[in-house]
Amino acid sequence: ATAGLLAERYVGVPVEAGLLAALVALVGWFRTRTVSPRAALGWPLVAVAAVAAVYQFIHRHGLAPHDISHLAQEHPQPVRLRGRLVEEPDRFRPPRFDPLLTVQRDAVSSAIVEVAEVETTAGWQAATGRVRLWVVGRLEEVHCGDEVEVVTLVGGG
């Protein structure tokens, strides 16, 4: 499986090639399993690697056309979005004092928002995906399941 994941990541195995390789590996196993059982052991490994490459390809490239990740660029851009909190916000945690910092970090809270709409120049457009929302201070007024509208930075890395 690891070989398939690496092949897809660094070579780029298309879905058709991966499925064809898995099919050829299964046929190879079926034909060699009675003639040479030791040699037949390699074919299922090739099939698993091919299926792993296909899964990785679909996972990495199978995004909906209106997924929020399409808005992410190299540098963060402000985006207004509407969505719903999918988990209870992390409670306010003050950072530990760091004597090596001249300006200490602010305390932050975080939550995950399932995006429903994004504001564009053409108005509100349907969108999908999830974003992690980091807020300086406490998130006390919102809870899991609440509808929210936020302006946030999307992108960067």
C-alpha positions as CSV (number, residue, x, y, z in Angstrom):
1,A,0.0,0.0,0.0
2,T,2.8,2.4,0.8
3,A,4.4,1.9,-2.6
4,G,1.1,2.9,-4.2
5,L,0.7,6.0,-2.1
6,L,4.3,7.0,-2.9
7,A,3.8,6.3,-6.6
8,E,0.7,8.5,-6.7
9,R,2.2,11.2,-4.7
10,Y,5.5,11.6,-6.6
11,V,4.6,10.2,-10.1
12,G,0.9,10.9,-10.3
13,V,-1.0,7.6,-11.1
14,P,-4.3,8.4,-12.8
15,V,-7.3,6.4,-11.7
16,E,-7.5,4.4,-15.0
17,A,-3.9,3.3,-14.8
18,G,-4.3,2.3,-11.1
19,L,-7.4,0.3,-11.8
20,L,-5.8,-1.4,-14.8
21,A,-2.8,-2.3,-12.7
22,A,-5.0,-3.7,-10.0
23,L,-6.9,-5.8,-12.6
24,V,-3.7,-7.1,-14.2
25,A,-2.3,-8.0,-10.8
26,L,-5.5,-9.9,-9.9
27,V,-5.4,-11.8,-13.2
28,G,-1.7,-12.5,-12.7
29,W,-2.4,-13.9,-9.2
30,F,-5.2,-16.0,-10.5
31,R,-3.0,-17.5,-13.3
32,T,0.1,-18.1,-11.1
33,R,-1.5,-19.2,-7.8
34,T,-1.6,-22.9,-8.8
35,V,1.6,-23.0,-10.9
36,S,3.9,-21.2,-8.6
37,P,2.3,-20.3,-5.2
38,R,5.4,-18.4,-4.0
39,A,5.5,-16.2,-7.1
40,A,1.8,-15.6,-6.7
41,L,2.3,-13.9,-3.4
42,G,3.6,-10.8,-5.1
43,W,0.5,-10.2,-7.2
44,P,-1.9,-9.3,-4.3
45,L,0.7,-6.8,-3.1
46,V,0.8,-5.1,-6.4
47,A,-3.0,-5.0,-6.5
48,V,-3.1,-3.4,-3.0
49,A,-0.6,-0.8,-4.0
50,A,-2.6,0.0,-7.1
51,V,-5.8,0.4,-5.2
52,A,-4.0,2.5,-2.6
53,A,-2.8,4.8,-5.4
54,V,-6.3,5.1,-6.8
55,Y,-7.7,5.9,-3.3
56,Q,-5.0,8.6,-2.8
57,F,-5.6,10.1,-6.2
58,I,-9.4,10.4,-5.5
59,H,-8.7,11.7,-2.0
60,R,-6.3,14.4,-3.2
61,H,-8.0,15.4,-6.5
62,G,-11.7,14.6,-5.9
63,L,-12.9,17.9,-4.6
64,A,-16.3,19.3,-5.4
65,P,-16.2,22.3,-7.8
66,H,-17.4,24.6,-5.0
67,D,-15.2,23.3,-2.2
68,I,-13.8,26.0,0.1
69,S,-10.2,24.8,-0.6
70,H,-10.4,26.3,-4.1
71,L,-10.3,29.7,-2.5
72,A,-7.0,29.0,-0.7
73,Q,-4.0,30.6,-2.3
74,E,-0.4,31.0,-1.3
75,H,-1.1,34.1,0.8
76,P,-4.2,34.3,3.0
77,Q,-7.1,36.2,1.6
78,P,-10.1,37.6,3.5
79,V,-13.3,35.7,2.9
80,R,-16.8,36.1,4.3
81,L,-18.6,32.8,4.8
82,R,-21.7,31.3,6.4
83,G,-21.8,27.9,8.0
84,R,-22.5,25.8,11.1
85,L,-20.3,24.8,14.0
86,V,-19.7,21.1,13.8
87,E,-18.2,20.7,17.3
88,E,-18.2,22.6,20.5
89,P,-15.6,25.4,20.4
90,D,-12.4,24.7,22.3
91,R,-12.5,26.7,25.5
92,F,-10.3,29.6,26.1
93,R,-6.7,28.6,27.0
94,P,-4.3,31.2,28.1
95,P,-0.9,30.6,26.6
96,R,2.1,29.9,28.8
97,F,4.5,32.7,29.5
98,D,7.5,32.5,27.1
99,P,10.5,34.5,28.3
100,L,12.0,34.4,24.8
101,L,9.1,36.4,23.3
102,T,9.1,40.2,23.6
103,V,5.3,40.3,22.9
104,Q,3.5,37.4,24.5
105,R,0.9,35.5,22.5
106,D,-2.8,36.2,23.0
107,A,-5.2,33.6,24.3
108,V,-7.2,32.0,21.5
109,S,-10.3,29.7,21.1
110,S,-11.0,27.6,18.1
111,A,-13.9,25.9,16.4
112,I,-14.6,24.0,13.2
113,V,-17.1,25.5,10.8
114,E,-18.8,23.5,8.1
115,V,-19.1,26.0,5.3
116,A,-22.5,26.5,3.5
117,E,-22.0,29.7,1.6
118,V,-19.2,32.1,0.5
119,E,-19.7,35.7,-0.4
120,T,-18.3,36.6,-3.8
121,T,-18.7,39.6,-6.1
122,A,-21.8,37.9,-7.6
123,G,-23.4,37.5,-4.1
124,W,-23.6,34.5,-1.9
125,Q,-22.6,31.2,-3.6
126,A,-23.0,27.7,-2.2
127,A,-19.8,26.1,-0.9
128,T,-18.7,23.0,0.9
129,G,-15.9,22.0,3.2
130,R,-14.7,22.8,6.7
131,V,-12.5,25.5,8.1
132,R,-10.8,25.8,11.5
133,L,-11.7,29.1,13.0
134,W,-9.2,30.7,15.4
135,V,-10.5,33.6,17.5
136,V,-8.5,35.8,19.9
137,G,-10.3,35.6,23.2
138,R,-13.3,33.6,24.3
139,L,-16.0,31.9,22.2
140,E,-18.7,31.8,24.9
141,E,-21.8,32.8,22.9
142,V,-21.7,30.0,20.3
143,H,-22.2,26.3,20.6
144,C,-22.2,23.2,18.4
145,G,-24.9,23.4,15.7
146,D,-25.1,27.2,15.8
147,E,-25.2,29.1,12.4
148,V,-22.4,31.6,12.1
149,E,-21.3,34.2,9.6
150,V,-17.6,35.1,9.8
151,V,-15.0,37.1,8.0
152,T,-11.7,35.1,8.1
153,L,-8.5,34.6,6.3
154,V,-8.4,31.5,4.0
155,G,-5.2,30.2,2.5
156,G,-1.5,30.4,3.3
157,G,0.2,27.4,4.6
